[in-house]
Amino acid sequence: MNRFLNLLVVGISLATIVSGLAQVVAPAFVLGVIGAGITPTTAHFFAIVGMFMALFGGLMLHTVYGARSGTVAILWCALQKLGACVAVGVGILQGIFSEMAAGVAAFDLLSGVLFLYYLKTIKSGESA
């Protein structure tokens, strides 16, 4: 189970890095995919969000493969995912994003919960 859980966390981390970098490089394209309005301002700020996504994905990947357990980093990566879920959900409710963005919110919710579970397994392994 731990190997499968590690692979899931690594996969989510890589997806977060790639999608974040996509937002940095082509924010207007990604905004178009999720049905948001595209202006120079929205594209700029969406690229900034993408940069932080890539950084948090890299932090989680680094934590998984680090020599020491980074439980604090795992907690903050989980909170980033859960916060992203709420932010995208609010954006959908306010009509900023289309329903296409619900998949993004669901992925972030699942990722955040999985990261918290991963944190629990790491902590129980440390106390054993």
N, C-alpha and C positions, 0 to 999 in steps of 0.2 A: 504493500500500500504506500509506504513512504517513497519508493522510487516513482510510482505513478503520480503521487502528489507533487514530488519535485519536478517531474516532467510537465505537469499542468502549470505549475508556477513559472517555470522557465518559458513555456509556450506563451502564457499571458504576458510575461515581461517582454518577450521578443515582439509580440503583437503590439504592445503599448509603445515600444521604441519605434517600430516601423510606422504605425499610424500617427504617432507624434511627429516623426520626421516628414511624413506626407503632408501633415498640416503646416509644417514650417515651409516646405518647398512649394506646395500648391494649395494654399488655404482656400482660394476661390473655388477650386474644383471640389474640395471636400465639403465646403459650405453648400455648394450646389447639390451634392449627393444627398445631404440631409435636409434639403429644402429650405435653407435659410437665405435671408437677403444678403446680397453681396455688394458691399461698398468698400472703398479703400480702408475705412476704419474697421469694419467687421473683419476683413481679411487680415489686417495687421494684428488685431487682438486675437484672432483665431490662431495665427501663427505663433504668438506668444504662448498661448495655451498649449499648442503642440510642442513647443520647446520644453515646457515643464512636464508634459506627458513623457517625452523621450527621456528626460532626466530621471523621473521616478521609475520608469521601466528599467533604465540602466542601474539605478540604485538597487532595485529588487534583484536583478540578475547578479549584480556584484555581491549582494548579500547571500544569495543561494550558494555561490561558488567561493565565498570568502573563507578564510582559515578559521575565523571565529563567527559564532552565531550573532547576527545583528538584529536582535529581537525588537529594538527600538525602531530600526529602519523598516522592519516588516510591518509594525503597527502603523507607522506613518504612511507607508505605501497602501495599506488597507484603507486608511482614512481618506487618502487621495482618491481611491477608486469609489468609495461610498459617497464622497462629496461630489465627484463627477456625475454619479448616478442622479443625485438630487438636482444638481445644476442642469443637467440635460432634461430631466423630467419637468422642472420648472419652465425651461425653455419651450418644451412641447406645450405645456398648459397655457403659456402666454402667447402661443402662436409664432414664436421665433423660429422653431424647428418644426418640420413636418413629422408625421407619425413614423417616418423612416428612421428617425433618430431614436425611437423606442428600443430598437435592437442594440444601439450603443449603450443606452441606459441600463438595459438588462445585462449586457456583457459586463459593465462596470459593477453592477450590483453583485452578480455572481462572482466576479473577480475579488471584490472586497470581502465577501463572506469566505471565499476560499483562502484568501490571504490570512484572515483571522483564524481559520481552522489550521492553516499551516503554522501560524504563530503558536497556537495551542500545542500542536504536536512537537514543535521545537522545544517549547518550555517544558513539556512533560518528559522529553528525552534528556534534558539537562538535569532534571531532578531525579532521574532514575539511576 
